[in-house]
Amino acid sequence: MNASTTSDAAAAPAPGPDWKIFTGSAEPHDGLADLPDPPPWRFARPPQPLVAPELMPVADDERLRARPFIVSDAMKIAVNAALYLRRPLLLTGKPGTGKSTLIAKVAHELKLGPVLRWPINSRSTVRSGVYEYDAVGRLQAGRGVEPPVQDYLKLGPLGTALTAVDWPRALLIDEIDKSDLDFANDLLNVIEDGVFEIPELRRLGSKTAQVEDFEGRKVTVPDGRLQCLQFPFVVMTSNAEREFPAPFLRRCVRLTIAPPTSAELVDIVNSHLKQHAGVLDAAAIAALARRFDADQKDNKEVATDQLLNAIFLTVAMHDVEGRSFSEAELKAVRNQLLQPLSGPDA
């Protein structure tokens, strides 16, 4: 090694901390507090400091689902890119690949609180995700006296996510491909700007209103405008049933989740059924995983939770509870639980 090489090596900076804030850990932490400011083109207003909450647990059912969920390297990269860029994460994949479970894992680790869930259908509108206003109820309650508007207005999951002040929330927009053709572009405007005006409150003038959020708590809405101070971690799921416009796609971080391989399936099963680890029949699990993998390759749509159901009932329960199954019954139960979701064998 010559002198210049030695000098260059000595001048090389020491490696810094891992860039990933979300690591797929089972333990909550405050790492999100170290998230850098968003890109200058992302928000026109100054970024607000992040203040870690003392305690903001996810719901118990979400925590139980999230802990055994195995996060792939591709998921970690996509989640962290979305966090740094303050962009929504669009997850595409077949049912049962973990699209809606990933956000519970992120919310649990990063202390984002209970996931705000917004299931989409053909009648969904962006406004309904932001707020609902019961104009008829207010009219009927008036009887000559005009009740306060804010008493008949409630924020939806998107509106609640936009009210976060110190720490982001987690918002799941589930099965967005079931929406109508205009929904994606309308949603894009709100997510891009982080602002939504509520006309019923704007008519009150420069007043601060207290309204009920999606979780039943009172939040402050100044001047009839929701203005995002902490961009929520947004996951939008799609079953690939339709295409989205290019302007929408380029503003998302996108990830297609492929069905797990047979080896990955074994890892998933062991993670979810670790309490039965001492009695699980590895050969039986491997055989069912190979069958699942073969069905996928034959374009038979089978979800991962179907495999978990089959293994839980015919392997774990069979051994732990001492339940009696004949070989014919084992085969029949597995065939019943592993029926394809679509195709000629469904």
C-alpha positions as CSV (number, residue, x, y, z in Angstrom):
1,M,0.0,0.0,0.0
2,N,1.5,3.4,-1.0
3,A,1.4,6.6,1.0
4,S,-1.6,8.1,-0.9
5,T,-3.7,5.0,-0.4
6,T,-2.9,5.1,3.3
7,S,-3.8,8.8,3.5
8,D,-7.1,8.2,1.6
9,A,-8.0,5.4,4.0
10,A,-7.2,7.5,7.0
11,A,-9.4,10.3,5.7
12,A,-12.4,8.2,5.0
13,P,-15.3,9.1,7.4
14,A,-16.5,6.6,9.9
15,P,-19.7,4.9,8.9
16,G,-22.8,6.6,10.3
17,P,-25.9,5.0,11.8
18,D,-28.0,2.7,9.6
19,W,-30.4,4.9,7.5
20,K,-33.3,2.6,8.2
21,I,-35.6,3.9,10.9
22,F,-38.1,1.1,10.5
23,T,-36.2,-2.2,11.0
24,G,-39.0,-4.7,11.4
25,S,-38.3,-5.0,15.1
26,A,-40.9,-6.3,17.5
27,E,-40.0,-3.6,20.1
28,P,-41.4,0.0,19.9
29,H,-38.8,2.8,19.8
30,D,-38.5,6.6,19.3
31,G,-36.2,6.4,16.2
32,L,-38.7,8.4,14.2
33,A,-37.7,11.5,16.2
34,D,-34.4,11.4,14.2
35,L,-36.2,11.6,10.8
36,P,-34.7,14.5,8.8
37,D,-36.8,17.3,7.4
38,P,-38.7,16.5,4.2
39,P,-37.4,17.4,0.8
40,P,-37.8,21.1,0.1
41,W,-40.2,20.4,-2.8
42,R,-42.5,18.3,-0.6
43,F,-44.0,21.0,1.6
44,A,-44.1,24.7,1.1
45,R,-44.4,25.4,4.9
46,P,-41.6,25.0,7.5
47,P,-41.4,21.5,8.9
48,Q,-42.5,21.0,12.5
49,P,-40.3,19.3,15.0
50,L,-41.1,15.7,16.0
51,V,-41.9,15.2,19.7
52,A,-41.9,11.5,20.6
53,P,-45.0,10.4,22.6
54,E,-44.5,8.8,26.0
55,L,-47.0,6.1,25.1
56,M,-49.0,5.6,22.0
57,P,-49.7,1.8,21.7
58,V,-51.5,0.2,18.8
59,A,-54.6,-1.8,19.5
60,D,-54.1,-5.2,21.1
61,D,-55.4,-7.1,18.0
62,E,-53.1,-5.2,15.7
63,R,-50.1,-5.8,18.1
64,L,-50.8,-9.5,18.1
65,R,-51.0,-9.6,14.3
66,A,-47.9,-7.4,13.9
67,R,-45.4,-9.2,16.2
68,P,-45.1,-12.4,14.2
69,F,-45.2,-10.7,10.8
70,I,-42.0,-11.2,8.9
71,V,-40.8,-8.1,7.1
72,S,-38.8,-8.6,3.9
73,D,-35.9,-6.4,2.9
74,A,-37.9,-5.0,0.0
75,M,-40.6,-3.9,2.6
76,K,-38.1,-2.3,4.8
77,I,-36.6,-0.3,2.0
78,A,-40.1,0.8,0.7
79,V,-41.3,1.8,4.2
80,N,-38.2,3.8,5.0
81,A,-38.3,5.6,1.6
82,A,-41.9,6.6,2.2
83,L,-41.0,7.9,5.7
84,Y,-38.1,10.0,4.5
85,L,-39.9,11.4,1.5
86,R,-43.3,11.8,3.2
87,R,-44.9,9.9,0.4
88,P,-47.7,7.3,0.6
89,L,-46.8,3.7,0.1
90,L,-48.8,1.9,-2.5
91,L,-48.7,-1.9,-1.9
92,T,-49.9,-4.2,-4.7
93,G,-50.3,-7.9,-4.4
94,K,-52.7,-10.8,-4.1
95,P,-54.9,-11.2,-1.0
96,G,-53.2,-12.7,2.0
97,T,-49.7,-11.4,1.2
98,G,-49.6,-9.1,4.2
99,K,-50.4,-5.8,2.6
100,S,-52.6,-4.6,5.4
101,T,-50.6,-6.2,8.2
102,L,-47.4,-4.3,7.3
103,I,-48.8,-1.0,8.4
104,A,-49.7,-2.6,11.8
105,K,-46.0,-3.6,12.1
106,V,-44.8,-0.1,11.3
107,A,-47.3,1.5,13.7
108,H,-46.3,-0.8,16.5
109,E,-42.5,-0.3,16.1
110,L,-42.7,3.5,15.5
111,K,-45.4,4.2,18.1
112,L,-47.8,5.7,15.6
113,G,-50.9,4.6,17.6
114,P,-53.9,2.6,16.5
115,V,-54.0,2.3,12.7
116,L,-56.6,4.6,11.2
117,R,-58.4,2.3,8.7
118,W,-60.3,3.5,5.7
119,P,-61.8,0.7,3.6
120,I,-62.6,1.8,0.1
121,N,-65.6,1.0,-2.1
122,S,-67.2,2.3,-5.2
123,R,-69.1,5.0,-3.3
124,S,-66.1,6.3,-1.3
125,T,-65.2,10.0,-1.7
126,V,-62.2,11.9,-0.4
127,R,-64.5,14.1,1.5
128,S,-66.1,11.2,3.4
129,G,-62.5,10.2,4.4
130,V,-61.9,13.7,5.7
131,Y,-65.2,14.4,7.4
132,E,-68.9,13.7,7.6
133,Y,-71.5,16.4,8.2
134,D,-75.0,15.6,9.5
135,A,-76.9,18.5,8.0
136,V,-80.3,16.8,8.4
137,G,-79.7,16.1,12.0
138,R,-78.7,19.7,12.7
139,L,-81.8,21.0,10.9
140,Q,-84.1,18.7,12.8
141,A,-82.5,19.7,16.1
142,G,-82.7,23.4,15.4
143,R,-86.4,24.2,16.0
144,G,-85.8,27.9,15.5
145,V,-82.3,27.9,17.1
146,E,-79.3,27.2,15.0
147,P,-77.1,24.6,16.7
148,P,-73.3,24.8,16.4
149,V,-72.1,23.4,13.1
150,Q,-69.2,21.6,14.8
151,D,-71.5,19.5,16.9
152,Y,-72.8,17.7,13.8
153,L,-69.4,17.3,12.1
154,K,-67.0,14.4,12.6
155,L,-63.6,13.8,11.1
156,G,-63.0,10.6,9.2
157,P,-59.8,8.5,9.2
158,L,-58.0,10.8,6.7
159,G,-59.1,14.0,8.5
160,T,-57.9,12.5,11.8
161,A,-54.5,11.7,10.3
162,L,-54.1,15.3,9.1
163,T,-54.6,16.7,12.6
164,A,-51.5,15.1,14.1
165,V,-49.3,17.9,15.6
166,D,-46.2,16.3,17.3
167,W,-46.0,12.8,16.0
168,P,-47.4,11.1,12.8
169,R,-50.3,8.7,12.7
170,A,-50.7,5.6,10.5
171,L,-53.4,5.6,7.9
172,L,-54.5,2.5,5.9
173,I,-56.5,3.2,2.7
174,D,-57.5,-0.3,2.0
175,E,-58.3,-1.7,-1.5
176,I,-58.0,1.6,-3.3
177,D,-58.6,-0.1,-6.6
178,K,-62.3,-0.5,-5.7
179,S,-62.8,3.3,-5.9
180,D,-64.2,5.2,-8.9
181,L,-62.1,6.7,-11.6
182,D,-61.8,10.2,-10.0
183,F,-60.9,9.1,-6.5
184,A,-57.2,8.6,-7.0
185,N,-56.7,12.1,-8.4
186,D,-58.9,13.7,-5.7
187,L,-56.9,11.9,-3.0
188,L,-53.7,13.0,-4.6
189,N,-54.5,16.7,-4.1
190,V,-55.0,16.2,-0.4
191,I,-52.0,14.0,0.1
192,E,-49.8,16.3,-1.9
193,D,-50.7,19.5,-0.2
194,G,-51.7,18.2,3.2
195,V,-54.5,20.7,3.4
196,F,-58.3,20.4,3.3
197,E,-60.9,23.1,3.7
198,I,-64.2,22.3,5.4
199,P,-66.8,24.7,3.9
200,E,-69.2,24.3,6.8
201,L,-66.5,25.5,9.2
202,R,-65.0,28.1,6.9
203,R,-68.4,29.9,6.8
204,L,-67.9,30.6,10.5
205,G,-65.1,33.0,9.6
206,S,-61.8,33.2,11.5
207,K,-62.9,31.0,14.4
208,T,-61.4,27.9,16.0
209,A,-63.8,25.0,16.2
210,Q,-63.6,21.9,18.4
211,V,-64.7,18.8,16.4
212,E,-64.8,15.1,17.1
213,D,-62.2,13.0,15.4
214,F,-62.5,9.4,14.1
215,E,-61.6,8.0,17.5
216,G,-64.1,10.2,19.4
217,R,-61.7,12.8,20.7
218,K,-62.0,16.5,20.4
219,V,-59.5,18.2,18.2
220,T,-59.0,21.9,17.2
221,V,-59.6,23.0,13.6
222,P,-58.5,26.6,13.1
223,D,-60.2,28.7,10.4
224,G,-62.1,25.8,9.0
225,R,-59.0,24.3,7.6
226,L,-57.1,21.0,8.2
227,Q,-53.4,21.6,7.6
228,C,-51.1,18.7,8.0
229,L,-48.2,19.4,10.4
230,Q,-46.9,15.8,10.6
231,F,-47.4,13.8,7.4
232,P,-49.0,10.5,8.3
233,F,-47.5,7.2,7.3
234,V,-50.0,6.2,4.6
235,V,-50.3,2.8,3.1
236,M,-52.7,2.2,0.2
237,T,-53.4,-1.3,-0.8
238,S,-54.4,-2.6,-4.2
239,N,-55.2,-6.1,-5.5
240,A,-54.1,-5.0,-9.0
241,E,-57.7,-4.9,-10.3
242,R,-57.2,-1.6,-12.2
243,E,-54.5,0.8,-13.3
244,F,-53.9,4.2,-11.8
245,P,-53.0,7.5,-13.6
246,A,-49.3,8.2,-13.9
247,P,-49.4,11.5,-11.9
248,F,-50.8,9.5,-9.0
249,L,-48.2,6.7,-9.3
250,R,-45.2,9.0,-9.5
251,R,-46.2,10.6,-6.2
252,C,-46.2,7.2,-4.4
253,V,-43.5,4.8,-3.3
254,R,-44.6,1.6,-4.9
255,L,-44.0,-2.0,-3.9
256,T,-45.5,-5.2,-5.4
257,I,-45.5,-8.0,-2.8
258,A,-45.0,-11.4,-4.5
259,P,-46.5,-14.6,-3.0
260,P,-44.0,-16.2,-0.6
261,T,-41.8,-19.1,-1.7
262,S,-42.1,-22.5,0.1
263,A,-39.1,-21.7,2.2
264,E,-40.5,-18.3,3.2
265,L,-43.8,-20.0,4.0
266,V,-42.1,-22.3,6.5
267,D,-40.6,-19.3,8.2
268,I,-44.0,-17.6,8.3
269,V,-45.6,-20.6,9.8
270,N,-42.9,-21.0,12.4
271,S,-43.2,-17.3,13.3
272,H,-46.9,-17.4,13.7
273,L,-47.1,-20.7,15.5
274,K,-43.9,-20.5,17.6
275,Q,-45.9,-21.3,20.8
276,H,-46.4,-24.8,19.2
277,A,-42.7,-25.1,18.1
278,G,-42.1,-28.2,20.3
279,V,-44.8,-30.3,18.6
280,L,-44.9,-29.0,15.0
281,D,-44.2,-31.7,12.4
282,A,-41.6,-30.1,10.2
283,A,-42.2,-32.7,7.4
284,A,-46.0,-32.0,7.4
285,I,-45.4,-28.2,7.3
286,A,-42.9,-28.5,4.5
287,A,-45.3,-30.8,2.5
288,L,-48.2,-28.3,2.9
289,A,-45.8,-25.4,1.9
290,R,-44.8,-27.2,-1.2
291,R,-48.4,-27.8,-2.1
292,F,-49.2,-24.1,-1.6
293,D,-46.2,-23.2,-3.7
294,A,-47.3,-25.5,-6.5
295,D,-50.8,-24.0,-6.5
296,Q,-49.3,-20.6,-6.9
297,K,-47.2,-21.7,-9.9
298,D,-50.3,-23.3,-11.4
299,N,-52.0,-19.8,-11.1
300,K,-54.4,-21.1,-8.4
301,E,-55.0,-18.2,-6.1
302,V,-54.4,-19.4,-2.5
303,A,-53.9,-17.0,0.4
304,T,-51.2,-17.4,3.1
305,D,-53.7,-17.4,5.9
306,Q,-55.4,-20.4,4.3
307,L,-52.1,-22.3,4.8
308,L,-51.9,-21.1,8.4
309,N,-55.4,-22.3,9.0
310,A,-54.6,-25.7,7.6
311,I,-51.4,-26.1,9.6
312,F,-53.0,-24.8,12.8
313,L,-55.9,-27.2,12.7
314,T,-54.3,-30.3,11.3
315,V,-50.8,-30.0,12.7
316,A,-50.7,-27.8,15.8
317,M,-54.1,-28.6,17.3
318,H,-53.7,-32.3,16.3
319,D,-50.5,-32.6,18.4
320,V,-51.1,-30.1,21.2
321,E,-54.7,-31.0,22.0
322,G,-54.4,-34.7,21.2
323,R,-57.3,-34.5,18.8
324,S,-57.9,-37.6,16.8
325,F,-57.8,-37.3,13.0
326,S,-57.8,-40.2,10.6
327,E,-55.6,-39.9,7.6
328,A,-58.7,-39.5,5.4
329,E,-59.9,-36.7,7.6
330,L,-56.6,-34.9,7.6
331,K,-56.6,-35.0,3.8
332,A,-60.2,-33.8,3.6
333,V,-59.7,-30.9,6.1
334,R,-56.6,-29.7,4.2
335,N,-58.3,-29.9,0.9
336,Q,-61.3,-28.0,2.3
337,L,-59.1,-25.2,3.8
338,L,-56.7,-24.9,0.8
339,Q,-59.4,-24.5,-1.9
340,P,-58.3,-21.9,-4.5
341,L,-60.0,-18.5,-4.2
342,S,-60.5,-18.3,-8.0
343,G,-60.2,-20.4,-11.1
344,P,-61.9,-23.7,-12.1
345,D,-61.1,-25.4,-8.8
346,A,-62.5,-22.6,-6.6
